[in-house]
Amino acid sequence: MTSMAAGPLRRAFSILAAVLAACVAVIMPCRAESVQSVPSAESSRLPDWFVRELARLQIPPDAVSLYARDVRSGDELLSHNAQLAVRPASTIKLLTSLLAFEVLGAEPAFRTEFYLVGRGRRLLHNGQFEGDLLVRGSGDPTLDSARLEALAKRLVKRGVRTINGDLVLDTSNFPARREDEARFHAEVEAPFSAPPLPLMVNGKTVTLVVRPEPRPDSPCGGVSVALEPALSNVRLEHEMGYTTQPCDSPRDALEITAHGSADEATIRVAGMYPLACGEFRRNVSVLGAEAYFAAAFGAAYRAAGGTILGGLRLDAKGIAAGKRKPFESIVSSTTPEIVREVNKQSNNLWAQQLFLRVGAQLAKKSVDAVSAAGAIDEWLREHLPGALPAKLESGAGLSIHERISARGLVEILQRATGADYAASYFDTLSVVGVDGTAALRMRDTPLVGRARVKTGTVSDARGLAGRLESANGRNVLFAILINHPRAANATGLIDRLAERLFAGNPARK
């Protein structure tokens, strides 16, 4: 090569080297940032002691998804199948709760509106209203007999003492599947599994109250049985005796059965009740939501001095109110108060009501569960893609199709940590060894009072996720999920791993 040819080539190589150097300078910071988010080989491995315990329980490591992160530094402390979307059970309520704070805010999230739909010109005269009383529900989970009683008194005070028409219930706010009513008998044992509906009072349950009661004709006293509230279409039958034996289990001493339909029900109670057990209460889900509402409101209105002369009608399309303004309304508890019940008590019904309310707010229209899930998925993709992949169906963890990963749950907790509602959000979680569903967990460990968590329990899945303050001063976000037919045997193992995270050394046995 001649010297004349070599000169241009050297200059070309110099220019190319400069361009490559510039590219490397731009790329390297991005590359360094991405490397930080990749778990190290050590954090990607399950601790040896944990693997041995899984083997003892006959649960494969592939059935576990877990992830833990230091809040302040962002360091990964533990990661295994962290991105694997699995069934989360009730830990999915962490996402439902976050959405409630983000989308609904801290104010009351539900309103039950009452309309006077009149006929003719002179609608209200001398306490008589010529027309119907229309009630539009929004799925308020806090709607109860006390709120209905207060509303009934306000109606009467405003001069509405007699409705010369029907009680009309607007059920259009979110459509429900009629086949859900067939779950009546299952709900006797699990009232929180009732399907969400626009108008539900007391969660569609009555409370059976059994209590010792002094009787003048018996030195040992007696026992009384009652239903709260007393509804005209729910009948109570009982054949109760009592015993002075020590109290073992009040639940086992009673035989409780319920029979009925969406319109009427009968609850039967029998047994020999130990007086030493004191008062015993048990919730029983009865009736369809509309029949329950009509009975509960009718009782409240009569007690306030009001009368409805007509019958019950449904407005499934939501057209009866037209453009009228509500005559009265009932507002729900605030979002933090509702979420507190959802998380601390793992209330499935309330979680489903919140899920649908969030979906309706995002979609700006009435929604069913499928539409709510679609609207929420769009929100996640825009605002919290780190929580994906995730699939919601009820927002409560009841569905066998709901999915999220351990890392997804931690991303949710991370967003809550940096939000202005952080204190309210974490206050809704159970405190380990103190309250809620975690009140009896890890009570003999240093974690008592130092971790706020959401538990998850269904037949083939166990989970625990939340925030803890470790012994070395770290704030740690973590999620531990196990999906396996033997997952029920792994609750203690999950707790032990949480204890190791608290100690700051999850690998230590």
C-alpha positions as CSV (number, residue, x, y, z in Angstrom):
1,M,0.0,0.0,0.0
2,T,1.4,3.4,-0.9
3,S,1.8,6.2,1.5
4,M,-0.8,8.3,-0.4
5,A,-3.4,5.5,0.0
6,A,-2.5,4.9,3.6
7,G,-3.3,8.4,4.7
8,P,-7.1,8.4,3.8
9,L,-7.5,4.9,5.2
10,R,-5.9,6.0,8.6
11,R,-8.3,9.0,8.6
12,A,-11.3,6.8,7.9
13,F,-10.3,4.4,10.7
14,S,-9.9,7.3,13.1
15,I,-13.3,8.6,12.2
16,L,-14.9,5.1,12.6
17,A,-13.1,4.7,16.0
18,A,-14.5,8.0,17.2
19,V,-18.0,7.1,16.1
20,L,-17.8,3.7,17.9
21,A,-16.4,5.4,21.0
22,A,-19.3,7.8,21.0
23,C,-21.8,5.0,20.6
24,V,-20.2,3.1,23.5
25,A,-20.3,6.2,25.7
26,V,-24.1,6.5,25.0
27,I,-24.9,2.8,25.3
28,M,-22.9,2.0,28.5
29,P,-25.0,4.0,31.0
30,C,-28.1,2.3,29.7
31,R,-26.4,-1.0,29.8
32,A,-25.2,-0.4,33.4
33,E,-28.7,0.5,34.5
34,S,-30.2,-2.6,33.0
35,V,-27.6,-4.8,34.6
36,Q,-28.6,-3.5,38.0
37,S,-32.1,-4.8,37.6
38,V,-30.9,-8.3,36.7
39,P,-30.7,-10.6,39.8
40,S,-27.3,-11.8,40.7
41,A,-26.5,-15.5,40.6
42,E,-26.7,-15.7,44.3
43,S,-30.1,-13.9,44.6
44,S,-31.5,-16.0,41.8
45,R,-30.9,-19.3,43.7
46,L,-33.3,-20.5,46.3
47,P,-31.7,-20.8,49.7
48,D,-30.5,-24.4,50.3
49,W,-32.5,-24.8,53.5
50,F,-35.6,-23.6,51.7
51,V,-35.1,-26.2,48.9
52,R,-34.6,-29.0,51.4
53,E,-37.9,-28.0,53.2
54,L,-39.7,-27.9,49.8
55,A,-38.4,-31.4,49.1
56,R,-39.6,-32.6,52.5
57,L,-43.1,-31.2,51.7
58,Q,-42.9,-32.8,48.2
59,I,-43.3,-29.4,46.6
60,P,-41.0,-28.7,43.6
61,P,-39.1,-25.4,43.4
62,D,-40.9,-24.6,40.1
63,A,-44.1,-24.2,42.2
64,V,-42.6,-21.2,44.0
65,S,-42.4,-17.6,42.8
66,L,-40.7,-15.1,45.2
67,Y,-39.1,-11.8,45.2
68,A,-37.7,-9.3,47.7
69,R,-36.3,-5.8,47.3
70,D,-34.7,-3.2,49.5
71,V,-36.9,-0.1,49.3
72,R,-34.2,2.5,49.6
73,S,-31.4,1.0,47.5
74,G,-33.5,-1.0,45.1
75,D,-31.2,-4.0,45.7
76,E,-32.7,-7.4,45.0
77,L,-32.5,-9.6,48.2
78,L,-34.1,-12.7,46.8
79,S,-35.5,-13.7,43.4
80,H,-36.8,-17.0,42.1
81,N,-39.3,-17.4,39.2
82,A,-39.9,-13.7,40.0
83,Q,-41.7,-13.0,36.7
84,L,-43.7,-16.2,36.7
85,A,-47.4,-15.3,36.8
86,V,-49.1,-17.7,39.2
87,R,-52.4,-17.8,41.2
88,P,-52.0,-15.2,43.9
89,A,-55.1,-16.0,46.1
90,S,-56.0,-13.0,48.2
91,T,-52.6,-11.3,47.8
92,I,-54.2,-9.9,44.5
93,K,-56.1,-7.6,46.8
94,L,-52.9,-5.5,47.0
95,L,-53.6,-4.6,43.4
96,T,-57.3,-4.0,43.9
97,S,-56.4,-1.8,46.8
98,L,-53.8,0.2,44.9
99,L,-56.3,0.8,42.1
100,A,-58.9,2.0,44.6
101,F,-56.5,4.6,45.9
102,E,-55.2,5.6,42.5
103,V,-58.6,5.8,40.6
104,L,-61.2,6.5,43.3
105,G,-59.2,8.7,45.7
106,A,-59.8,8.9,49.4
107,E,-63.4,10.2,49.4
108,P,-66.5,8.0,49.6
109,A,-66.4,5.9,46.5
110,F,-70.1,4.8,46.3
111,R,-73.5,6.5,46.4
112,T,-77.0,4.9,46.6
113,E,-79.4,7.4,45.2
114,F,-83.2,7.7,45.9
115,Y,-85.5,9.3,43.3
116,L,-89.2,10.3,43.5
117,V,-90.7,9.3,40.2
118,G,-94.1,10.9,40.2
119,R,-97.3,10.8,38.2
120,G,-99.5,13.8,37.6
121,R,-99.0,17.4,38.7
122,R,-99.6,17.3,42.4
123,L,-97.0,14.8,43.4
124,L,-96.5,15.4,47.1
125,H,-99.4,16.5,49.3
126,N,-100.1,15.9,52.9
127,G,-97.4,13.3,53.2
128,Q,-98.7,11.4,50.2
129,F,-96.5,10.9,47.1
130,E,-98.2,9.9,43.9
131,G,-95.6,7.8,42.2
132,D,-92.7,5.4,42.8
133,L,-89.6,5.5,44.9
134,L,-86.7,4.6,42.7
135,V,-83.4,3.4,44.2
136,R,-80.2,3.3,42.1
137,G,-77.3,1.2,43.5
138,S,-73.6,1.5,42.8
139,G,-72.5,-1.5,44.7
140,D,-71.8,0.1,48.0
141,P,-70.3,-2.6,50.2
142,T,-70.9,-0.6,53.4
143,L,-74.6,-0.2,52.9
144,D,-76.3,-1.6,56.0
145,S,-79.5,-1.5,58.0
146,A,-78.3,1.5,60.1
147,R,-77.8,3.6,56.9
148,L,-81.2,2.6,55.6
149,E,-82.8,3.5,58.9
150,A,-81.2,7.0,58.8
151,L,-82.3,7.5,55.2
152,A,-85.9,6.4,56.0
153,K,-86.1,9.0,58.8
154,R,-84.9,11.7,56.4
155,L,-87.6,10.8,53.9
156,V,-90.3,11.0,56.5
157,K,-88.9,14.2,57.9
158,R,-89.1,15.7,54.4
159,G,-92.8,14.9,54.2
160,V,-92.6,11.6,52.2
161,R,-94.7,9.4,54.5
162,T,-96.7,7.3,52.0
163,I,-95.6,6.1,48.6
164,N,-98.7,5.4,46.5
165,G,-96.6,3.4,44.0
166,D,-93.9,0.8,43.8
167,L,-90.4,0.4,45.2
168,V,-88.3,0.4,41.9
169,L,-84.7,-0.9,42.1
170,D,-82.3,0.3,39.4
171,T,-79.8,-2.6,39.0
172,S,-78.1,-1.3,35.9
173,N,-74.9,-0.1,37.4
174,F,-73.1,-3.3,36.7
175,P,-74.8,-6.4,35.2
176,A,-74.6,-9.6,37.3
177,R,-74.9,-13.2,36.1
178,R,-78.2,-14.7,37.3
179,E,-76.6,-18.0,37.8
180,D,-74.7,-16.5,40.7
181,E,-77.9,-16.7,42.7
182,A,-77.6,-20.5,42.6
183,R,-74.7,-20.2,45.1
184,F,-77.2,-19.6,47.9
185,H,-76.6,-22.8,49.7
186,A,-72.8,-22.5,49.5
187,E,-73.0,-19.0,51.0
188,V,-74.6,-20.4,54.2
189,E,-71.0,-21.5,55.1
190,A,-69.2,-18.7,53.3
191,P,-71.2,-15.5,53.1
192,F,-68.2,-13.5,51.9
193,S,-68.4,-15.5,48.7
194,A,-71.7,-13.9,47.7
195,P,-71.6,-12.4,44.2
196,P,-71.2,-8.6,43.9
197,L,-74.4,-6.7,43.0
198,P,-75.5,-3.0,42.7
199,L,-77.8,-3.1,45.7
200,M,-76.6,-5.2,48.7
201,V,-77.5,-4.4,52.3
202,N,-75.5,-6.0,55.1
203,G,-73.6,-8.0,52.5
204,K,-76.9,-9.9,52.0
205,T,-76.5,-11.6,55.3
206,V,-78.5,-11.9,58.5
207,T,-76.8,-12.6,61.8
208,L,-77.9,-15.5,63.9
209,V,-77.6,-14.5,67.6
210,V,-77.6,-17.2,70.3
211,R,-77.2,-16.0,73.9
212,P,-77.8,-17.3,77.4
213,E,-80.8,-15.6,78.9
214,P,-82.0,-15.6,82.6
215,R,-85.3,-17.4,83.1
216,P,-87.3,-17.0,86.4
217,D,-88.6,-20.6,86.1
218,S,-85.1,-22.1,85.9
219,P,-82.2,-21.6,88.2
220,C,-79.8,-22.4,85.3
221,G,-81.4,-19.9,83.0
222,G,-82.1,-20.5,79.3
223,V,-81.1,-19.6,75.8
224,S,-82.6,-17.2,73.3
225,V,-82.2,-17.3,69.5
226,A,-82.8,-14.3,67.2
227,L,-82.0,-12.9,63.7
228,E,-80.5,-9.4,63.1
229,P,-82.1,-7.8,61.2
230,A,-85.5,-9.3,61.4
231,L,-86.8,-9.5,57.9
232,S,-90.3,-10.3,56.9
233,N,-89.3,-12.9,54.3
234,V,-86.7,-14.8,56.5
235,R,-88.3,-17.2,59.0
236,L,-86.4,-18.5,62.0
237,E,-87.2,-22.0,63.4
238,H,-85.3,-23.4,66.4
239,E,-85.4,-26.3,68.8
240,M,-82.8,-25.3,71.3
241,G,-82.0,-26.7,74.7
242,Y,-79.1,-25.8,76.9
243,T,-76.5,-27.5,79.1
244,T,-74.4,-26.4,82.0
245,Q,-71.4,-28.3,80.7
246,P,-68.1,-26.4,80.0
247,C,-67.9,-24.7,76.7
248,D,-65.9,-26.5,74.0
249,S,-67.1,-25.0,70.8
250,P,-70.4,-23.1,70.4
251,R,-70.3,-23.7,66.6
252,D,-70.1,-27.4,67.1
253,A,-73.0,-27.4,69.6
254,L,-75.4,-26.0,67.0
255,E,-76.9,-27.5,63.8
256,I,-77.7,-24.7,61.4
257,T,-79.5,-25.2,58.1
258,A,-80.9,-22.7,55.6
259,H,-83.4,-23.4,52.9
260,G,-85.0,-21.0,50.5
261,S,-84.9,-19.1,47.3
262,A,-84.1,-15.6,46.1
263,D,-87.5,-14.4,47.5
264,E,-87.8,-16.1,50.9
265,A,-85.8,-18.3,53.3
266,T,-86.0,-20.4,56.4
267,I,-83.2,-20.8,58.9
268,R,-83.4,-23.7,61.3
269,V,-81.3,-24.0,64.5
270,A,-81.1,-27.0,66.8
271,G,-78.8,-28.3,69.5
272,M,-77.9,-28.3,73.2
273,Y,-76.1,-25.0,73.8
274,P,-73.5,-24.7,76.6
275,L,-74.5,-21.6,78.7
276,A,-70.8,-21.2,79.5
277,C,-70.1,-20.3,75.8
278,G,-71.8,-16.9,76.3
279,E,-73.1,-15.1,73.2
280,F,-72.5,-16.6,69.8
281,R,-73.0,-14.9,66.4
282,R,-72.9,-16.3,62.9
283,N,-73.6,-14.6,59.6
284,V,-75.8,-16.5,57.1
285,S,-76.3,-15.3,53.5
286,V,-79.9,-15.4,52.4
287,L,-82.3,-14.2,49.6
288,G,-81.5,-12.5,46.4
289,A,-80.0,-9.0,46.7
290,E,-83.2,-7.3,45.5
291,A,-85.6,-9.1,47.8
292,Y,-83.2,-8.5,50.7
293,F,-83.0,-4.8,50.0
294,A,-86.8,-4.5,49.7
295,A,-87.3,-6.3,53.0
296,A,-84.6,-4.3,54.8
297,F,-85.8,-0.9,53.4
298,G,-89.4,-1.8,54.1
299,A,-88.7,-2.5,57.7
300,A,-86.7,0.7,58.1
301,Y,-89.3,2.8,56.4
302,R,-92.2,1.3,58.5
303,A,-90.1,1.9,61.7
304,A,-89.7,5.6,60.7
305,G,-93.5,6.0,60.1
306,G,-93.5,5.5,56.3
307,T,-95.6,3.2,54.1
308,I,-95.1,1.8,50.5
309,L,-98.5,0.8,49.1
310,G,-97.2,-0.8,45.9
311,G,-95.0,-3.8,45.2
312,L,-91.4,-4.3,44.0
313,R,-90.2,-3.7,40.4
314,L,-86.7,-3.9,38.8
315,D,-85.3,-1.4,36.3
316,A,-82.4,-3.4,34.8
317,K,-81.8,-0.9,32.0
318,G,-81.5,2.2,34.2
319,I,-84.1,4.3,32.3
320,A,-86.7,5.1,35.0
321,A,-84.8,8.0,36.6
322,G,-84.4,9.8,33.4
323,K,-82.7,13.1,34.0
324,R,-84.1,13.6,37.5
325,K,-81.9,14.6,40.4
326,P,-81.7,12.4,43.4
327,F,-84.2,13.3,46.2
328,E,-81.9,11.7,48.8
329,S,-78.7,9.6,48.8
330,I,-76.6,7.4,51.0
331,V,-72.8,7.8,50.7
332,S,-70.4,5.0,51.5
333,S,-67.5,4.9,53.9
334,T,-64.3,6.4,52.5
335,T,-62.0,4.4,50.3
336,P,-59.3,3.9,53.0
337,E,-62.0,2.5,55.4
338,I,-63.3,0.1,52.7
339,V,-59.8,-1.0,51.7
340,R,-59.0,-1.6,55.4
341,E,-61.8,-4.2,55.6
342,V,-60.8,-5.7,52.3
343,N,-57.2,-6.3,53.4
344,K,-57.3,-6.9,57.1
345,Q,-60.3,-9.2,57.0
346,S,-59.7,-10.3,53.4
347,N,-63.3,-9.6,52.6
348,N,-63.9,-11.1,49.2
349,L,-67.3,-9.5,48.5
350,W,-66.0,-6.0,49.3
351,A,-63.0,-6.5,47.1
352,Q,-65.2,-7.5,44.2
353,Q,-67.4,-4.5,44.7
354,L,-64.3,-2.3,44.6
355,F,-63.0,-4.0,41.5
356,L,-66.2,-3.3,39.6
357,R,-66.3,0.3,40.9
358,V,-62.8,0.9,39.7
359,G,-63.6,-0.7,36.3
360,A,-66.7,1.5,36.0
361,Q,-64.7,4.7,36.8
362,L,-62.0,3.8,34.3
363,A,-64.5,2.9,31.6
364,K,-66.8,5.8,32.4
365,K,-69.8,3.5,32.1
366,S,-71.5,0.5,33.7
367,V,-69.3,-2.6,33.4
368,D,-69.3,-6.3,34.0
369,A,-66.3,-8.2,35.4
370,V,-64.8,-8.8,31.9
371,S,-65.0,-5.1,31.0
372,A,-63.7,-4.0,34.3
373,A,-60.7,-6.4,33.9
374,G,-60.1,-4.9,30.4
375,A,-60.1,-1.3,31.7
376,I,-57.8,-2.2,34.5
377,D,-55.4,-4.0,32.2
378,E,-55.1,-0.8,30.1
379,W,-54.4,1.2,33.2
380,L,-51.6,-1.1,34.2
381,R,-50.0,-1.0,30.8
382,E,-49.9,2.8,31.0
383,H,-49.1,3.4,34.6
384,L,-47.6,0.3,36.1
385,P,-46.2,-2.0,33.4
386,G,-43.8,-3.6,35.9
387,A,-46.8,-5.4,37.5
388,L,-47.4,-7.3,34.3
389,P,-48.1,-10.0,33.4
390,A,-51.3,-9.9,35.5
391,K,-54.8,-11.1,35.0
392,L,-57.8,-10.0,37.1
393,E,-61.2,-11.5,37.0
394,S,-62.7,-10.7,40.4
395,G,-60.1,-8.6,42.2
396,A,-60.5,-10.8,45.2
397,G,-58.4,-13.9,44.5
398,L,-61.4,-16.2,44.3
399,S,-61.0,-16.9,40.6
400,I,-58.9,-19.8,39.4
401,H,-57.9,-17.6,36.4
402,E,-56.4,-14.6,38.3
403,R,-52.6,-14.4,37.9
404,I,-49.7,-12.2,38.9
405,S,-46.0,-12.7,39.7
406,A,-44.1,-12.2,42.9
407,R,-42.2,-9.3,41.3
408,G,-45.5,-7.8,40.1
409,L,-46.8,-7.7,43.7
410,V,-43.5,-6.0,44.8
411,E,-43.9,-3.4,42.0
412,I,-47.4,-2.6,43.3
413,L,-46.0,-2.2,46.8
414,Q,-43.2,-0.1,45.5
415,R,-45.6,2.3,43.7
416,A,-47.7,2.6,46.9
417,T,-44.5,3.3,48.9
418,G,-43.8,6.4,46.9
419,A,-47.4,7.7,46.7
420,D,-49.0,10.4,48.8
421,Y,-51.4,7.8,50.1
422,A,-48.6,5.5,51.3
423,A,-49.4,5.7,55.0
424,S,-53.2,5.0,54.4
425,Y,-52.4,2.2,52.0
426,F,-50.0,0.3,54.3
427,D,-52.3,1.0,57.3
428,T,-54.9,-1.2,55.7
429,L,-52.6,-4.3,55.7
430,S,-52.6,-6.8,58.6
431,V,-49.9,-6.3,61.2
432,V,-48.1,-9.6,61.8
433,G,-49.0,-11.1,65.2
434,V,-51.4,-8.2,65.9
435,D,-54.5,-8.0,63.8
436,G,-56.4,-9.1,60.7
437,T,-55.7,-12.4,58.9
438,A,-52.0,-12.3,60.1
439,A,-52.9,-11.9,63.8
440,L,-51.9,-15.5,64.6
441,R,-48.9,-15.6,62.3
442,M,-45.3,-15.6,63.6
443,R,-46.4,-14.5,67.1
444,D,-43.3,-15.9,68.7
445,T,-40.9,-14.1,66.4
446,P,-39.3,-10.6,66.3
447,L,-41.5,-9.9,63.3
448,V,-44.5,-9.1,65.5
449,G,-45.6,-5.6,64.9
450,R,-42.8,-5.0,62.4
451,A,-44.4,-6.3,59.2
452,R,-47.6,-5.3,57.3
453,V,-48.8,-8.0,55.0
454,K,-51.5,-9.4,52.9
455,T,-52.1,-13.2,53.3
456,G,-53.4,-15.4,50.5
457,T,-55.2,-18.8,51.1
458,V,-57.1,-21.0,48.6
459,S,-57.1,-24.7,48.2
460,D,-54.0,-25.0,46.0
461,A,-52.2,-21.7,46.7
462,R,-50.6,-19.9,49.6
463,G,-49.1,-16.4,49.5
464,L,-47.7,-13.7,51.7
465,A,-46.7,-10.2,50.5
466,G,-46.0,-6.9,52.1
467,R,-43.4,-4.7,53.8
468,L,-41.2,-5.4,56.8
469,E,-38.6,-3.4,58.7
470,S,-35.6,-5.7,59.0
471,A,-33.3,-6.1,62.0
472,N,-30.6,-4.1,60.2
473,G,-32.9,-1.2,59.5
474,R,-33.8,-2.0,55.9
475,N,-37.4,-1.6,54.6
476,V,-38.0,-4.7,52.6
477,L,-40.8,-5.3,50.1
478,F,-41.4,-9.0,49.5
479,A,-43.8,-11.5,47.9
480,I,-43.8,-15.3,48.4
481,L,-46.3,-17.4,46.3
482,I,-46.6,-21.1,46.2
483,N,-49.0,-22.9,43.8
484,H,-49.3,-26.6,44.4
485,P,-51.8,-29.2,45.7
486,R,-49.7,-29.4,48.8
487,A,-49.4,-25.6,49.3
488,A,-51.5,-25.8,52.4
489,N,-48.6,-27.5,54.1
490,A,-46.2,-24.7,53.3
491,T,-47.6,-21.8,55.4
492,G,-45.0,-22.4,58.1
493,L,-42.2,-22.4,55.5
494,I,-43.4,-19.1,54.0
495,D,-43.3,-17.6,57.5
496,R,-39.8,-18.9,58.1
497,L,-38.6,-17.3,54.9
498,A,-40.2,-14.0,56.0
499,E,-38.3,-14.3,59.3
500,R,-35.0,-14.8,57.5
501,L,-35.7,-11.7,55.4
502,F,-36.2,-9.8,58.6
503,A,-32.9,-11.2,60.0
504,G,-31.2,-9.9,56.9
505,N,-29.9,-13.3,55.7
506,P,-32.5,-15.4,53.9
507,A,-29.9,-18.0,53.0
508,R,-29.3,-18.8,56.7
509,K,-31.2,-21.8,57.9
